[in-house]
Amino acid sequence: MKILLSLLLVLCFFCSCTEYKKEKQSSEKGGDPGKVVRKRQGSADTIAYGTFSNPAEEVEPVTVEKDTIIDAGYSFEESIAGTKASQSIIDQLELFEVFYLSVDGKIHQGQILSNRKIAEDIREIFRFMRESGFVVEKVVPVVRYGWNDSLSMDDNNSYSFCYRDITYSKHATGMAIDINPRFNPIRWKTENRPNQPQGAVLDTTINGTLYPGHPVVEEFRKFGFRWGHSFTKFYDDHHFEKR
């Protein structure tokens, strides 16, 4: 009996040492430190940071609440305060959180107020942008800018709903979204007029800038969005809308 017990103890010690060696070798291989990995837990996303060799490998998650920078934390009532939109339009809106890689190289949490018809599309596109390493500077409901979309654009803020003339703007019903307006300014095709926001210059070498064939542009198209680059009078490269 004593001999059998001794053999079991030796076997357990051998297995423990073997496992330790495997873990040590795995950690010494290195990888891509600090890369963001998304893990699905039910219907929720968890951002994980870690070192790994296999891009498909999942690492132990760190909850976004611990590491993200909060750019917006409005309630729905706060996000629509002061809008001139009718109740019928307000009833179509949804406020939701998105996570993105910002210009400081850190993960931020913002909020989008959009039409619920495109809410899930936008969530998926933001996941794609984040996982692709595409930079989005900030995402804040336009109520912070007193419903002045020019101030929002000048601050390079990405947003969806902003009520205005419903006959020409999809933003009026939350069926459009602008991405990094200062990185992707409005540029007139024929008229000699300044870019909007004023002083903004297109530089496609900057992360967060869009151009024909860009993966983010193609992702929006996959979800059925029209890109403002195709507008008749100007290149509205930050604008995506859905009919």
Backbone as JSON, one array per atom type, in Angstrom:
{
  "sequence": "MKILLSLLLVLCFFCSCTEYKKEKQSSEKGGDPGKVVRKRQGSADTIAYGTFSNPAEEVEPVTVEKDTIIDAGYSFEESIAGTKASQSIIDQLELFEVFYLSVDGKIHQGQILSNRKIAEDIREIFRFMRESGFVVEKVVPVVRYGWNDSLSMDDNNSYSFCYRDITYSKHATGMAIDINPRFNPIRWKTENRPNQPQGAVLDTTINGTLYPGHPVVEEFRKFGFRWGHSFTKFYDDHHFEKR",
  "N": [[0.83, -1.21, 0.0], [1.92, 1.2, 0.86], [3.88, 1.48, -1.06], [2.39, 1.82, -3.39], [1.11, 4.27, -2.82], [3.34, 5.95, -2.76], [4.18, 5.8, -5.41], [2.02, 7.08, -6.67], [2.29, 9.7, -5.68], [4.75, 10.44, -6.82], [4.04, 10.38, -9.53], [2.11, 12.45, -9.66], [3.76, 14.63, -9.06], [5.45, 14.64, -11.28], [3.64, 15.21, -13.42], [2.83, 17.77, -12.69], [5.22, 19.23, -12.96], [5.66, 18.97, -15.7], [3.49, 20.39, -16.81], [4.08, 22.95, -15.88], [6.42, 23.52, -17.32], [5.39, 23.64, -19.93], [3.72, 25.91, -19.79], [5.62, 27.84, -19.22], [7.23, 27.8, -21.51], [5.36, 28.65, -23.38], [4.86, 31.27, -22.56], [7.32, 32.39, -23.04], [7.49, 32.55, -25.76], [6.47, 34.89, -26.67], [4.74, 37.48, -28.51], [2.11, 39.54, -29.45], [2.05, 42.14, -27.58], [-0.41, 43.73, -25.63], [-2.41, 43.74, -27.53], [-5.78, 44.08, -28.6], [-8.38, 41.88, -27.87], [-11.46, 40.39, -28.66], [-13.92, 38.86, -26.72], [-16.73, 36.82, -26.73], [-19.35, 36.79, -24.51], [-22.13, 35.39, -23.85], [-24.44, 37.62, -25.04], [-22.9, 39.78, -24.86], [-19.99, 41.91, -25.18], [-16.58, 41.47, -24.3], [-13.63, 43.12, -23.66], [-10.3, 42.14, -24.06], [-6.94, 42.17, -22.96], [-3.65, 41.25, -23.82], [-0.85, 38.97, -24.3], [-0.15, 37.07, -27.1], [0.43, 34.39, -29.44], [-1.02, 33.21, -31.49], [-3.3, 34.71, -33.61], [-5.99, 34.06, -33.43], [-6.3, 33.16, -30.92], [-7.72, 33.32, -27.7], [-7.45, 35.42, -24.86], [-7.2, 35.76, -21.28], [-9.88, 37.67, -20.14], [-10.12, 41.22, -19.52], [-12.29, 43.29, -17.97], [-14.11, 45.83, -19.68], [-14.91, 48.02, -18.22], [-12.94, 48.42, -16.37], [-10.66, 49.32, -17.7], [-11.3, 51.15, -19.7], [-11.77, 54.5, -21.01], [-14.18, 56.8, -20.21], [-16.17, 58.56, -22.36], [-18.75, 59.5, -22.67], [-21.81, 59.49, -20.87], [-24.66, 59.59, -20.85], [-28.17, 59.59, -19.92], [-31.1, 58.4, -21.68], [-33.07, 60.38, -21.67], [-31.54, 62.64, -21.08], [-29.95, 62.74, -23.35], [-31.64, 63.58, -25.38], [-32.5, 66.0, -24.61], [-33.73, 69.21, -25.19], [-33.94, 68.95, -27.96], [-35.5, 69.7, -31.11], [-36.96, 67.9, -32.41], [-39.82, 65.99, -33.4], [-42.16, 64.04, -31.41], [-42.72, 61.67, -32.66], [-40.41, 61.13, -34.1], [-38.52, 60.99, -32.04], [-39.39, 58.7, -30.79], [-38.36, 56.76, -32.42], [-35.73, 56.52, -31.83], [-32.65, 55.25, -30.39], [-30.43, 54.94, -27.68], [-27.13, 53.97, -27.21], [-24.15, 52.23, -26.1], [-20.78, 52.34, -27.32], [-17.54, 50.99, -28.04], [-14.18, 51.96, -28.65], [-10.99, 52.45, -30.27], [-9.11, 55.16, -29.44], [-7.45, 58.33, -30.23], [-5.42, 58.48, -28.4], [-4.42, 56.0, -28.17], [-5.76, 54.35, -26.46], [-8.56, 52.37, -25.2], [-11.79, 53.64, -25.48], [-15.04, 54.49, -24.18], [-18.01, 55.44, -25.64], [-21.12, 57.04, -26.61], [-23.88, 56.51, -28.8], [-26.59, 58.06, -30.3], [-29.06, 56.99, -32.2], [-31.23, 56.03, -34.95], [-33.2, 53.23, -34.22], [-33.32, 51.36, -36.22], [-30.85, 51.16, -37.43], [-29.16, 50.65, -35.38], [-28.03, 48.15, -34.49], [-26.43, 47.56, -36.7], [-24.54, 49.61, -36.53], [-23.33, 49.02, -34.1], [-22.03, 46.6, -34.78], [-20.29, 47.53, -36.77], [-18.66, 49.25, -35.3], [-17.42, 47.39, -33.66], [-15.94, 46.09, -35.62], [-14.24, 48.21, -36.48], [-12.81, 48.7, -34.12], [-11.51, 46.22, -33.68], [-9.98, 46.17, -35.93], [-8.15, 48.09, -35.48], [-8.7, 50.69, -36.18], [-8.81, 54.15, -35.73], [-10.98, 56.12, -33.76], [-11.8, 59.25, -32.71], [-13.62, 60.44, -30.74], [-16.92, 59.75, -29.42], [-19.84, 61.1, -28.97], [-23.11, 62.09, -27.95], [-24.84, 64.71, -29.7], [-26.08, 66.56, -28.13], [-24.33, 67.49, -26.23], [-23.05, 69.52, -27.53], [-24.88, 71.51, -27.72], [-26.73, 70.95, -29.71], [-25.52, 71.8, -31.99], [-24.24, 70.96, -34.87], [-22.02, 71.79, -36.28], [-20.14, 72.59, -34.36], [-19.75, 70.13, -33.18], [-18.62, 68.66, -35.33], [-16.27, 70.15, -35.72], [-14.92, 69.44, -33.46], [-14.13, 66.94, -34.04], [-15.93, 64.92, -33.53], [-17.74, 61.89, -33.59], [-20.98, 61.05, -34.58], [-24.57, 60.43, -34.67], [-27.64, 60.99, -34.6], [-29.04, 64.18, -35.16], [-31.22, 66.67, -35.06], [-32.59, 68.41, -37.84], [-33.42, 69.99, -40.94], [-35.61, 67.78, -42.22], [-36.03, 67.07, -44.82], [-33.68, 66.96, -46.27], [-31.66, 65.81, -44.75], [-30.42, 62.85, -43.38], [-29.58, 62.64, -40.82], [-31.48, 63.81, -39.29], [-33.38, 61.97, -38.62], [-31.88, 60.09, -37.42], [-30.73, 58.24, -39.13], [-28.25, 58.29, -40.22], [-24.65, 58.48, -39.91], [-21.73, 60.16, -38.8], [-18.24, 59.87, -39.12], [-15.3, 60.7, -37.56], [-15.16, 63.64, -38.42], [-13.31, 65.79, -38.72], [-10.96, 64.58, -39.56], [-11.89, 63.62, -41.93], [-12.91, 65.65, -43.91], [-15.59, 67.65, -45.42], [-15.27, 68.21, -48.84], [-15.38, 70.31, -51.56], [-16.43, 69.61, -54.88], [-16.54, 71.06, -57.31], [-16.95, 73.81, -56.8], [-15.14, 76.59, -55.45], [-14.73, 76.48, -52.45], [-14.21, 76.57, -48.88], [-12.98, 73.73, -46.96], [-15.03, 71.72, -44.79], [-15.09, 70.52, -41.48], [-13.95, 73.9, -40.89], [-10.66, 74.62, -41.91], [-9.84, 72.02, -41.8], [-7.96, 69.33, -43.17], [-7.57, 66.79, -45.57], [-5.76, 63.9, -44.95], [-4.57, 61.02, -45.82], [-2.7, 59.43, -44.63], [-3.08, 59.43, -41.98], [-4.28, 57.59, -39.27], [-7.64, 56.77, -39.01], [-8.64, 58.14, -41.04], [-10.6, 58.09, -44.01], [-10.96, 56.55, -47.27], [-11.51, 55.75, -50.76], [-12.1, 52.3, -51.1], [-11.18, 51.7, -48.59], [-11.1, 49.52, -45.75], [-13.01, 50.07, -43.7], [-14.88, 51.65, -45.02], [-15.79, 49.76, -46.86], [-16.94, 47.97, -45.08], [-19.11, 49.43, -44.07], [-20.55, 49.6, -46.45], [-21.18, 46.94, -46.8], [-23.15, 46.6, -44.96], [-25.15, 48.01, -46.13], [-25.02, 50.8, -46.25], [-24.83, 54.09, -47.67], [-22.1, 55.91, -48.88], [-20.89, 59.2, -48.28], [-18.97, 60.13, -50.01], [-19.78, 59.83, -52.58], [-21.56, 61.84, -53.17], [-23.09, 64.47, -55.12], [-22.23, 67.24, -55.25], [-20.14, 67.55, -53.44], [-17.41, 65.92, -51.66], [-18.32, 64.08, -49.06], [-16.8, 62.73, -46.89], [-16.88, 61.75, -44.28], [-19.39, 60.87, -43.83], [-22.05, 58.53, -43.58], [-24.98, 56.95, -44.66], [-28.28, 55.49, -44.43], [-31.03, 54.29, -46.26]],
  "CA": [[0.0, 0.0, 0.0], [2.82, 2.36, 0.93], [4.57, 1.6, -2.35], [1.41, 2.38, -4.33], [0.94, 5.68, -2.49], [4.55, 6.65, -3.17], [4.15, 5.9, -6.88], [1.03, 8.11, -7.03], [2.88, 11.0, -5.37], [5.76, 10.7, -7.85], [3.34, 10.64, -10.78], [1.52, 13.8, -9.56], [4.84, 15.6, -9.14], [5.93, 14.65, -12.66], [2.64, 15.91, -14.23], [2.88, 19.18, -12.32], [6.43, 19.82, -13.55], [5.47, 19.02, -17.16], [2.56, 21.49, -17.11], [4.79, 24.2, -15.63], [7.33, 23.74, -18.44], [4.59, 24.05, -21.09], [3.29, 27.29, -19.59], [6.8, 28.7, -19.29], [7.61, 27.89, -22.92], [4.35, 29.44, -24.07], [5.03, 32.68, -22.22], [8.59, 32.88, -23.59], [7.38, 32.71, -27.2], [6.14, 36.27, -26.97], [3.54, 37.67, -29.31], [1.74, 40.92, -29.7], [1.61, 42.64, -26.3], [-1.37, 44.83, -25.6], [-3.41, 43.69, -28.58], [-7.15, 43.94, -28.11], [-9.07, 40.68, -28.33], [-12.86, 40.41, -28.22], [-14.49, 37.57, -26.34], [-18.18, 36.86, -26.61], [-19.91, 36.18, -23.32], [-23.55, 35.57, -24.1], [-24.63, 38.61, -26.09], [-22.09, 40.95, -24.53], [-18.58, 41.91, -25.57], [-15.59, 41.74, -23.29], [-12.33, 43.44, -24.24], [-9.21, 41.5, -23.35], [-5.61, 42.62, -23.32], [-2.72, 40.21, -23.46], [0.19, 38.56, -25.24], [-0.48, 35.79, -27.68], [1.09, 34.1, -30.7], [-2.05, 32.9, -32.47], [-4.29, 35.79, -33.64], [-7.33, 33.57, -33.09], [-6.29, 32.72, -29.53], [-8.36, 34.23, -26.76], [-6.72, 35.55, -23.61], [-8.04, 36.02, -20.13], [-10.43, 39.0, -20.37], [-10.16, 42.29, -18.54], [-13.56, 43.95, -18.29], [-13.93, 47.15, -20.25], [-15.14, 49.04, -17.2], [-11.71, 48.64, -15.62], [-9.59, 49.92, -18.48], [-11.73, 52.13, -20.7], [-11.98, 55.91, -20.66], [-15.59, 57.09, -20.5], [-16.35, 59.85, -23.04], [-20.14, 59.92, -22.56], [-22.61, 58.66, -19.97], [-25.98, 60.21, -20.75], [-29.4, 58.81, -19.98], [-31.81, 58.72, -22.91], [-33.73, 61.68, -21.49], [-30.51, 63.68, -21.19], [-29.4, 62.78, -24.71], [-32.58, 64.24, -26.29], [-32.92, 67.26, -23.99], [-33.61, 70.41, -26.02], [-34.11, 68.72, -29.38], [-36.74, 70.19, -31.69], [-37.58, 66.79, -33.13], [-41.17, 65.6, -32.96], [-42.2, 62.83, -30.59], [-42.7, 60.5, -33.55], [-39.0, 60.85, -34.41], [-37.87, 60.58, -30.78], [-39.8, 57.32, -30.51], [-37.58, 55.87, -33.28], [-34.32, 56.6, -31.46], [-32.07, 54.37, -29.37], [-29.13, 55.36, -27.16], [-26.36, 52.78, -26.85], [-22.71, 52.42, -25.89], [-19.83, 51.73, -28.24], [-16.15, 51.03, -27.58], [-13.33, 52.27, -29.8], [-9.61, 52.86, -30.06], [-9.04, 56.6, -29.67], [-6.17, 58.87, -30.7], [-4.4, 58.31, -27.37], [-4.03, 54.6, -28.15], [-6.5, 53.64, -25.41], [-9.95, 52.05, -25.49], [-12.75, 54.58, -24.91], [-16.46, 54.17, -24.28], [-18.85, 56.58, -25.97], [-22.53, 56.73, -26.82], [-24.5, 56.94, -30.05], [-28.05, 58.19, -30.35], [-29.39, 56.78, -33.6], [-32.46, 55.32, -35.22], [-33.02, 51.83, -33.82], [-33.2, 50.52, -37.41], [-29.44, 50.97, -37.78], [-28.38, 50.54, -34.14], [-27.23, 46.93, -34.47], [-25.41, 47.71, -37.74], [-23.48, 50.48, -36.03], [-22.58, 48.24, -33.09], [-21.15, 45.66, -35.46], [-19.24, 48.29, -37.47], [-17.71, 49.73, -34.29], [-16.6, 46.23, -33.29], [-15.0, 45.89, -36.72], [-13.23, 49.28, -36.43], [-11.96, 48.49, -32.96], [-10.68, 45.04, -33.88], [-9.07, 46.46, -37.04], [-7.21, 49.12, -35.06], [-9.08, 51.97, -36.78], [-8.96, 55.15, -34.67], [-12.12, 57.04, -33.68], [-11.37, 60.13, -31.62], [-14.63, 60.5, -29.68], [-18.28, 59.45, -29.83], [-20.65, 61.76, -27.95], [-24.35, 62.67, -28.49], [-24.67, 66.12, -30.07], [-26.63, 67.42, -27.07], [-23.2, 68.13, -25.54], [-22.66, 70.71, -28.3], [-26.04, 72.37, -27.86], [-27.36, 70.59, -30.98], [-24.81, 72.5, -33.07], [-23.41, 69.93, -35.5], [-20.76, 72.4, -36.72], [-19.23, 72.48, -33.23], [-19.44, 68.7, -33.04], [-17.69, 68.3, -36.4], [-14.99, 70.81, -35.49], [-14.29, 68.71, -32.37], [-13.87, 65.61, -34.57], [-16.83, 64.0, -32.83], [-18.54, 60.99, -34.41], [-22.33, 61.07, -34.03], [-25.63, 60.03, -35.6], [-28.84, 61.84, -34.62], [-29.05, 65.62, -34.89], [-32.4, 67.12, -35.8], [-32.5, 69.56, -38.74], [-34.41, 69.86, -42.01], [-35.77, 66.35, -42.49], [-36.13, 66.84, -46.27], [-32.37, 66.75, -46.9], [-30.66, 65.22, -43.88], [-30.74, 61.6, -42.7], [-29.28, 62.81, -39.4], [-32.7, 64.29, -38.63], [-34.1, 60.8, -38.12], [-30.91, 59.16, -36.88], [-30.43, 57.21, -40.13], [-26.91, 58.57, -40.75], [-23.61, 58.63, -38.9], [-20.48, 60.78, -39.24], [-17.06, 59.29, -38.49], [-14.11, 61.56, -37.58], [-15.37, 64.7, -39.42], [-12.12, 66.63, -38.98], [-10.03, 63.76, -40.35], [-12.54, 63.34, -43.22], [-13.74, 66.85, -44.11], [-16.33, 67.9, -46.66], [-14.45, 68.89, -49.84], [-16.23, 70.64, -52.7], [-15.93, 69.02, -56.13], [-16.4, 72.06, -58.38], [-16.89, 75.17, -56.26], [-13.97, 76.97, -54.67], [-15.21, 76.77, -51.09], [-13.34, 75.93, -47.89], [-13.39, 72.47, -46.38], [-15.77, 71.74, -43.53], [-14.92, 71.71, -40.67], [-13.01, 74.89, -41.4], [-9.26, 74.36, -41.61], [-9.54, 70.58, -41.85], [-7.26, 68.88, -44.39], [-7.54, 65.33, -45.72], [-4.43, 63.29, -44.96], [-4.88, 59.6, -45.74], [-1.69, 58.71, -43.85], [-3.5, 59.47, -40.58], [-5.23, 56.56, -38.86], [-8.94, 57.38, -38.76], [-9.03, 58.78, -42.3], [-11.26, 57.17, -44.94], [-10.71, 56.78, -48.69], [-12.12, 54.67, -51.55], [-11.51, 50.99, -50.9], [-10.79, 51.49, -47.19], [-11.88, 48.43, -45.14], [-14.17, 50.58, -42.96], [-15.85, 52.04, -46.05], [-16.37, 48.52, -47.38], [-17.78, 47.39, -44.04], [-20.37, 50.17, -44.11], [-21.28, 49.19, -47.66], [-21.68, 45.59, -46.58], [-24.38, 46.74, -44.18], [-26.14, 48.74, -46.91], [-24.91, 52.26, -46.11], [-24.3, 54.9, -48.77], [-21.0, 56.77, -48.44], [-21.01, 60.56, -48.75], [-17.98, 60.41, -51.05], [-20.45, 59.77, -53.89], [-22.5, 62.94, -53.33], [-22.89, 65.19, -56.38], [-21.54, 68.53, -55.16], [-18.94, 67.53, -52.58], [-17.01, 64.67, -51.03], [-18.66, 64.09, -47.64], [-16.15, 61.45, -46.59], [-17.15, 61.26, -42.93], [-20.82, 60.61, -43.74], [-22.65, 57.29, -44.07], [-26.42, 56.98, -44.39], [-29.05, 54.34, -44.88], [-32.37, 54.7, -46.67]],
  "C": [[0.87, 1.26, 0.0], [3.52, 2.58, -0.41], [3.66, 2.24, -3.39], [1.21, 3.87, -4.1], [2.13, 6.5, -2.94], [4.59, 6.84, -4.68], [3.18, 6.98, -7.35], [1.59, 9.51, -6.79], [3.92, 11.39, -6.41], [5.11, 11.07, -9.16], [2.72, 12.04, -10.78], [2.58, 14.87, -9.69], [5.35, 15.74, -10.56], [4.96, 15.43, -13.57], [2.66, 17.4, -13.97], [4.07, 19.88, -12.97], [6.28, 19.97, -15.06], [4.57, 20.18, -17.55], [3.23, 22.84, -16.93], [5.71, 24.53, -16.8], [6.59, 24.21, -19.67], [4.18, 25.51, -20.98], [4.46, 28.25, -19.74], [7.24, 28.89, -20.75], [6.65, 28.75, -23.71], [4.53, 30.92, -23.81], [6.3, 33.26, -22.83], [8.52, 33.09, -25.09], [7.05, 34.13, -27.59], [4.88, 36.37, -27.77], [3.33, 39.13, -29.53], [1.19, 41.53, -28.43], [0.61, 43.77, -26.47], [-2.4, 44.78, -26.69], [-4.79, 43.45, -28.0], [-7.78, 42.7, -28.72], [-10.49, 40.73, -27.81], [-13.29, 39.0, -27.88], [-15.99, 37.76, -26.2], [-18.59, 36.13, -25.35], [-21.42, 36.41, -23.38], [-23.71, 36.52, -25.25], [-23.75, 39.81, -25.89], [-20.67, 40.78, -25.04], [-17.73, 42.14, -24.34], [-14.28, 42.01, -23.99], [-11.25, 42.78, -23.4], [-7.89, 42.04, -23.86], [-4.64, 41.52, -22.97], [-1.69, 39.96, -24.54], [-0.18, 37.2, -25.79], [0.22, 35.64, -29.02], [0.09, 33.86, -31.82], [-3.09, 34.0, -32.47], [-5.68, 35.34, -33.25], [-7.43, 33.17, -31.62], [-6.94, 33.76, -28.64], [-7.58, 34.23, -25.46], [-7.69, 35.85, -22.5], [-8.56, 37.46, -20.19], [-10.25, 39.95, -19.2], [-11.39, 43.11, -18.88], [-13.32, 45.39, -18.73], [-14.08, 48.24, -19.2], [-13.85, 49.38, -16.44], [-10.71, 49.49, -16.39], [-10.04, 51.0, -19.46], [-11.86, 53.52, -20.11], [-13.39, 56.27, -21.11], [-15.69, 58.49, -21.11], [-17.77, 60.38, -22.91], [-20.91, 58.95, -21.69], [-23.98, 59.24, -19.74], [-27.08, 59.16, -20.56], [-30.11, 59.18, -21.28], [-32.46, 60.09, -22.81], [-32.74, 62.83, -21.62], [-30.03, 63.83, -22.63], [-30.33, 63.46, -25.7], [-33.03, 65.6, -25.76], [-32.68, 68.44, -24.92], [-33.77, 70.18, -27.5], [-35.46, 69.26, -29.86], [-37.46, 69.11, -32.48], [-38.94, 66.46, -32.54], [-41.1, 64.31, -32.15], [-42.15, 61.58, -31.46], [-41.28, 60.13, -33.95], [-38.28, 60.36, -33.17], [-38.18, 59.12, -30.47], [-39.02, 56.31, -31.36], [-36.12, 55.72, -32.82], [-33.93, 55.6, -30.37], [-30.7, 54.91, -28.98], [-28.37, 54.12, -26.72], [-24.87, 53.11, -26.78], [-21.91, 51.73, -27.0], [-18.43, 51.89, -27.65], [-15.24, 51.17, -28.79], [-11.92, 52.63, -29.34], [-9.5, 54.34, -30.4], [-7.61, 57.03, -30.03], [-5.06, 58.73, -29.67], [-3.92, 56.86, -27.26], [-4.74, 53.77, -27.1], [-7.94, 53.37, -25.85], [-10.85, 53.03, -24.74], [-14.16, 54.02, -25.05], [-17.23, 55.45, -24.57], [-20.29, 56.13, -26.14], [-23.0, 57.26, -28.17], [-26.0, 56.97, -29.87], [-28.42, 58.09, -31.82], [-30.78, 56.17, -33.73], [-32.24, 53.84, -34.9], [-32.89, 50.89, -35.03], [-31.75, 50.25, -37.79], [-28.56, 50.74, -36.55], [-27.49, 49.31, -34.13], [-26.15, 46.97, -35.54], [-24.23, 48.52, -37.21], [-22.66, 49.77, -34.95], [-21.57, 47.31, -33.76], [-20.01, 46.38, -36.17], [-18.22, 48.82, -36.48], [-16.85, 48.58, -33.78], [-15.52, 45.99, -34.36], [-13.88, 46.94, -36.67], [-12.27, 49.07, -35.27], [-11.0, 47.33, -33.18], [-9.67, 45.24, -35.01], [-8.02, 47.5, -36.67], [-7.48, 50.47, -35.67], [-9.41, 52.96, -35.66], [-10.24, 55.97, -34.85], [-11.87, 57.94, -32.49], [-12.36, 60.18, -30.47], [-16.0, 60.24, -30.26], [-19.22, 59.94, -28.73], [-21.95, 62.28, -28.59], [-24.22, 64.19, -28.66], [-25.3, 67.08, -29.05], [-25.5, 68.12, -26.31], [-22.77, 69.41, -26.24], [-23.84, 71.65, -28.54], [-26.77, 72.17, -29.17], [-26.76, 71.34, -32.16], [-23.85, 71.49, -33.72], [-22.09, 70.49, -36.01], [-19.71, 72.33, -35.6], [-18.8, 71.03, -33.0], [-18.42, 68.26, -34.08], [-16.31, 68.9, -36.15], [-14.2, 70.11, -34.38], [-13.95, 67.27, -32.76], [-14.71, 64.54, -33.88], [-17.64, 63.19, -33.83], [-19.93, 60.87, -33.78], [-23.34, 60.65, -35.1], [-26.78, 61.04, -35.6], [-28.53, 63.29, -34.31], [-30.17, 66.22, -35.72], [-32.11, 68.4, -36.59], [-33.57, 69.37, -39.81], [-34.48, 68.41, -42.47], [-35.81, 66.05, -43.99], [-34.78, 66.57, -46.92], [-31.37, 66.02, -46.02], [-31.17, 63.94, -43.21], [-30.4, 61.66, -41.21], [-30.53, 63.19, -38.62], [-33.54, 63.16, -38.07], [-33.14, 59.74, -37.55], [-30.54, 58.03, -37.82], [-29.08, 57.45, -40.82], [-25.93, 58.66, -39.59], [-22.39, 59.27, -39.54], [-19.33, 60.19, -38.44], [-15.86, 60.22, -38.67], [-14.23, 62.7, -38.6], [-14.15, 65.56, -39.72], [-11.07, 65.87, -39.76], [-10.56, 63.56, -41.77], [-13.46, 64.49, -43.61], [-14.54, 66.83, -45.4], [-15.42, 68.69, -47.59], [-15.29, 69.08, -51.1], [-15.6, 70.15, -54.0], [-15.68, 70.05, -57.21], [-16.26, 73.47, -57.84], [-15.63, 75.38, -55.43], [-14.41, 77.43, -53.29], [-14.34, 76.03, -50.09], [-13.88, 74.59, -47.4], [-14.21, 72.69, -45.12], [-15.48, 70.44, -42.78], [-13.83, 72.64, -41.21], [-11.58, 74.57, -40.95], [-8.86, 72.91, -41.65], [-8.93, 70.21, -43.19], [-7.26, 67.35, -44.42], [-6.1, 64.84, -45.81], [-4.62, 61.79, -44.75], [-3.81, 58.78, -45.03], [-2.06, 58.66, -42.37], [-4.52, 58.37, -40.31], [-6.54, 57.23, -38.43], [-9.48, 58.1, -39.98], [-9.57, 57.71, -43.26], [-10.94, 57.54, -46.39], [-11.33, 55.61, -49.46], [-11.36, 53.36, -51.38], [-11.08, 50.71, -49.47], [-11.67, 50.4, -46.58], [-13.11, 48.91, -44.37], [-15.27, 51.02, -43.93], [-16.56, 50.79, -46.59], [-17.27, 47.84, -46.36], [-19.13, 48.09, -43.97], [-21.2, 49.75, -45.31], [-21.88, 47.8, -47.49], [-23.01, 45.61, -45.82], [-25.43, 47.62, -44.88], [-26.12, 50.25, -46.78], [-24.37, 52.89, -47.39], [-23.24, 55.84, -48.2], [-21.13, 58.14, -49.08], [-19.98, 60.96, -49.79], [-18.63, 60.48, -52.43], [-21.46, 60.9, -54.1], [-22.12, 63.79, -54.55], [-21.99, 66.41, -56.25], [-20.25, 68.49, -54.37], [-18.66, 66.11, -52.1], [-17.31, 64.8, -49.53], [-18.14, 62.78, -47.04], [-16.4, 60.92, -45.19], [-18.58, 60.73, -42.78], [-21.23, 59.28, -44.34], [-24.13, 57.32, -43.71], [-27.11, 55.75, -44.97], [-30.47, 54.8, -45.17], [-33.43, 53.97, -45.85]]
}
